[in-house]
Every structure is written in C-alpha cells, then in structure tokens.
Amino acid sequence: MKVSPSALALAAFSIAYPILAVLAMRTIGPWPVVGLLCVLLMLRGASNILGAATTPMTLALIAVAIAVASVSVWNPQHAVRLYPFFMNAASLVAFVNTLVRPPTMIERFARIREPNLPESGVRYTRKATIAWCIFIFINGAIALWTAFFADLNTWALYNGVIAYVAMGLMFGGELLVRRGVKAREAAANAPQ
C-alpha cells in the first residue's frame, strides 16, 4: 500500500500537533494555528479528491476543517483544542460506516496482506472493527473532556502522548489476539 507524502505530512503534523499548538498558542496565539490546521486539512482532502480517492475519510478531513473554522469564529482556543476530538469523531464515523457498509475497516486492512481472507477472518475483523470503534469513542470522549476542562499542559499530555501510547497498546493487543485466533484456527483445522 503506497502512502502519499501529503498523508505522511498530515500524520506527522497530527502526532506533533498538541505540542506545536501549545507552543504556538503561548507565543503567537491561536489564530495562526487554526489557519495552518484548516489549510493542511483542506490540502489533504483536496489531494485525495484530485487523486480520485474520494473516500469517507477524505470527506471527514474536509468536515474537520470546516468544524475547526466554525468553532474558531466562536472561540479560536477551543478550535485549536478540539482538533483531536474532531479527528476522533471523523475516524469513528468512518469506522462505523464500514460496519454498516462492509467490508469493515479492519477487513480492508487485513485484505492488503491476505486478499483471500477466509470467512472466519471476516468475522474476526468485524469484531476487531467494533473494538476499535469503542476505543475511538472513549479516546474521543477524553479528548473532548481535555478540550474544555483540562489545563493546556494536561490537554497536550493526553492528546500528544497518552492517546498515542493507548493507541499503540490497542494495536499491539489486537495483533496478539489476532495471532492467537489464527493459531487456534490453524490447530482446529489441522489434520488429525
């Protein structure tokens, strides 16, 4: 699977965003952060559209840019702090959409490595997609709480460190469960 430079740039920016946002808000204020954020999101969405890859996630990126810009009219600091929540909400919508309109998100990823995924794999990937939906919902709820009720340092710590550690643990745990499921299935299907 080839990843575009703009996708890599947005991923790197998203990871570094909370720390950069805190530094920028303390030195130059929230407006430049809001502007840069909206421009990057729109460029990423536009590059997908121009590349004929209009997906729910592409539309979600554009929706996030519109949401950030809309909130900035009311309160630019909240717009800066709500970005992680908006990205979680967009991801949740994309994941839930694939539960309603299969193949599920995790099945799509699984088929990159295993195009002929067996029916048991399809069932497993559906459960894994549901687990990721729950994780994304909880992560988004905490991001929302930190945006309104935590101080800026706590917001940056959660959204810039803890959320990514939790995501890594979720990914690692899901990988271990997947290997265990595959091993049990292989043992059950082995000739006696």
VEXDREN-2710 file (C-alpha; in Angstrom, 1 decimal):
% VEXDREN-2710
k/r/px/py/pz
1/MET/0.0/0.0/0.0
2/LYS/1.6/3.3/-1.1
3/VAL/1.2/6.2/1.2
4/SER/1.2/9.7/-0.3
5/PRO/3.5/12.4/1.0
6/SER/0.6/14.6/2.0
7/ALA/-0.8/11.7/4.1
8/LEU/2.5/11.3/5.8
9/ALA/2.8/15.0/6.4
10/LEU/-0.7/15.1/8.0
11/ALA/0.1/12.1/10.1
12/ALA/3.4/13.7/11.4
13/PHE/1.6/17.0/12.0
14/SER/-1.2/15.2/13.9
15/ILE/1.3/13.5/16.1
16/ALA/3.2/16.7/16.8
17/TYR/0.1/18.9/16.9
18/PRO/-0.6/19.1/20.6
19/ILE/3.0/20.2/21.4
20/LEU/3.2/22.6/18.5
21/ALA/-0.2/24.0/19.4
22/VAL/0.8/24.7/23.0
23/LEU/4.0/26.4/21.9
24/ALA/2.2/28.5/19.2
25/MET/-0.7/29.5/21.5
26/ARG/1.7/30.7/24.1
27/THR/3.8/32.7/21.6
28/ILE/1.7/33.8/18.6
29/GLY/-1.8/33.0/19.7
30/PRO/-4.4/30.6/18.4
31/TRP/-5.3/32.2/15.0
32/PRO/-2.2/31.1/13.1
33/VAL/-2.7/27.5/14.5
34/VAL/-6.3/27.5/13.3
35/GLY/-5.3/28.8/9.9
36/LEU/-2.5/26.3/9.4
37/LEU/-4.7/23.5/10.6
38/CYS/-7.5/24.3/8.2
39/VAL/-5.1/24.8/5.3
40/LEU/-3.4/21.4/5.9
41/LEU/-6.7/19.6/6.3
42/MET/-8.2/21.1/3.1
43/LEU/-5.0/20.4/1.1
44/ARG/-5.0/16.8/2.3
45/GLY/-8.7/16.4/1.4
46/ALA/-8.2/18.1/-2.0
47/SER/-5.2/15.9/-2.8
48/ASN/-7.3/12.9/-2.2
49/ILE/-10.1/14.3/-4.4
50/LEU/-7.7/15.2/-7.2
51/GLY/-6.1/11.8/-6.9
52/ALA/-9.6/10.3/-7.4
53/ALA/-9.5/8.8/-3.9
54/THR/-12.7/10.4/-2.6
55/THR/-13.4/8.3/0.5
56/PRO/-15.4/8.8/3.7
57/MET/-12.2/9.8/5.4
58/THR/-11.4/12.4/2.7
59/LEU/-14.8/13.9/3.3
60/ALA/-14.2/13.7/7.0
61/LEU/-11.0/15.7/6.7
62/ILE/-12.8/18.4/5.0
63/ALA/-15.6/18.3/7.6
64/VAL/-13.0/18.6/10.4
65/ALA/-11.5/21.7/8.7
66/ILE/-15.0/23.2/8.5
67/ALA/-15.7/22.3/12.1
68/VAL/-12.4/23.8/13.3
69/ALA/-13.0/27.0/11.2
70/SER/-16.6/27.2/12.5
71/VAL/-15.6/26.9/16.2
72/SER/-12.8/29.4/15.7
73/VAL/-15.4/32.1/15.0
74/TRP/-16.8/31.5/18.5
75/ASN/-13.5/30.7/20.3
76/PRO/-10.2/30.1/18.5
77/GLN/-8.6/28.5/21.5
78/HIS/-11.4/25.9/21.7
79/ALA/-11.0/25.3/17.9
80/VAL/-7.3/24.5/18.5
81/ARG/-8.1/22.2/21.4
82/LEU/-11.0/20.5/19.7
83/TYR/-9.0/19.2/16.7
84/PRO/-8.1/15.9/18.4
85/PHE/-11.8/15.3/19.3
86/PHE/-12.9/16.2/15.7
87/MET/-10.3/13.7/14.3
88/ASN/-11.6/11.0/16.6
89/ALA/-15.2/11.8/15.6
90/ALA/-14.3/11.6/11.9
91/SER/-12.5/8.3/12.4
92/LEU/-15.4/6.9/14.4
93/VAL/-17.8/7.9/11.6
94/ALA/-15.5/6.2/9.0
95/PHE/-15.2/3.0/11.1
96/VAL/-18.9/2.8/11.9
97/ASN/-19.7/3.5/8.2
98/THR/-17.8/0.3/7.3
99/LEU/-19.8/-1.7/9.8
100/VAL/-23.0/-0.6/8.1
101/ARG/-21.5/-0.9/4.6
102/PRO/-18.9/-3.7/4.6
103/PRO/-16.1/-4.6/4.2
104/THR/-15.2/-3.3/7.6
105/MET/-12.2/-1.1/8.1
106/ILE/-10.1/-3.8/9.7
107/GLU/-11.1/-6.2/6.9
108/ARG/-9.9/-3.7/4.4
109/PHE/-6.5/-3.5/6.1
110/ALA/-6.4/-7.3/6.5
111/ARG/-7.1/-7.9/2.8
112/ILE/-4.0/-5.8/1.9
113/ARG/-1.8/-8.7/3.4
114/GLU/-4.3/-11.5/2.9
115/PRO/-6.5/-10.9/-0.2
116/ASN/-8.3/-14.3/0.1
117/LEU/-9.4/-13.7/3.7
118/PRO/-11.5/-16.7/4.9
119/GLU/-15.0/-16.2/6.3
120/SER/-13.6/-16.7/9.9
121/GLY/-11.2/-13.8/9.2
122/VAL/-14.1/-11.7/8.0
123/ARG/-16.0/-12.4/11.3
124/TYR/-12.9/-11.6/13.3
125/THR/-12.2/-8.3/11.5
126/ARG/-15.8/-7.3/12.2
127/LYS/-15.3/-7.8/15.9
128/ALA/-12.0/-6.0/15.7
129/THR/-13.6/-3.1/14.0
130/ILE/-16.2/-2.9/16.7
131/ALA/-13.4/-3.0/19.3
132/TRP/-11.7/-0.1/17.5
133/CYS/-15.0/1.9/17.4
134/ILE/-15.2/1.5/21.2
135/PHE/-11.6/2.6/21.6
136/ILE/-12.0/5.6/19.3
137/PHE/-15.2/6.6/21.1
138/ILE/-13.5/6.5/24.5
139/ASN/-10.4/8.3/23.2
140/GLY/-12.6/11.0/21.6
141/ALA/-14.6/11.5/24.8
142/ILE/-11.4/12.0/26.8
143/ALA/-10.1/14.4/24.1
144/LEU/-13.4/16.3/24.3
145/TRP/-13.1/16.5/28.1
146/THR/-9.5/17.7/28.0
147/ALA/-10.5/20.4/25.4
148/PHE/-13.0/22.0/27.8
149/PHE/-11.9/21.1/31.4
150/ALA/-8.2/20.4/31.5
151/ASP/-5.4/22.9/31.5
152/LEU/-3.3/23.3/28.3
153/ASN/-0.5/21.1/29.6
154/THR/-2.8/18.2/30.5
155/TRP/-4.6/18.6/27.2
156/ALA/-1.2/18.3/25.4
157/LEU/0.0/15.4/27.5
158/TYR/-3.2/13.4/26.9
159/ASN/-3.6/14.2/23.2
160/GLY/0.1/14.2/22.3
161/VAL/1.4/11.3/24.4
162/ILE/-1.2/9.2/26.3
163/ALA/-3.6/8.9/23.4
164/TYR/-0.8/7.6/21.1
165/VAL/0.5/5.2/23.8
166/ALA/-3.0/3.9/24.3
167/MET/-3.5/3.5/20.5
168/GLY/-0.2/1.6/20.3
169/LEU/-1.3/-0.7/23.2
170/MET/-4.7/-1.2/21.5
171/PHE/-2.9/-2.1/18.2
172/GLY/-0.4/-4.4/19.9
173/GLY/-3.2/-6.1/21.9
174/GLU/-5.3/-6.6/18.8
175/LEU/-2.3/-8.0/17.0
176/LEU/-1.7/-10.5/19.8
177/VAL/-5.3/-11.5/19.9
178/ARG/-5.3/-11.9/16.1
179/ARG/-2.3/-14.2/16.2
180/GLY/-3.9/-16.3/18.9
181/VAL/-7.1/-16.6/16.9
182/LYS/-5.2/-17.6/13.8
183/ALA/-3.2/-20.2/15.8
184/ARG/-6.3/-21.7/17.3
185/GLU/-8.0/-21.9/13.9
186/ALA/-5.0/-23.5/12.3
187/ALA/-4.8/-26.1/15.1
188/ALA/-8.5/-26.8/14.8
189/ASN/-8.2/-27.3/11.0
190/ALA/-5.0/-29.4/11.2
191/PRO/-5.4/-33.0/10.0
192/GLN/-5.6/-35.4/13.0
END
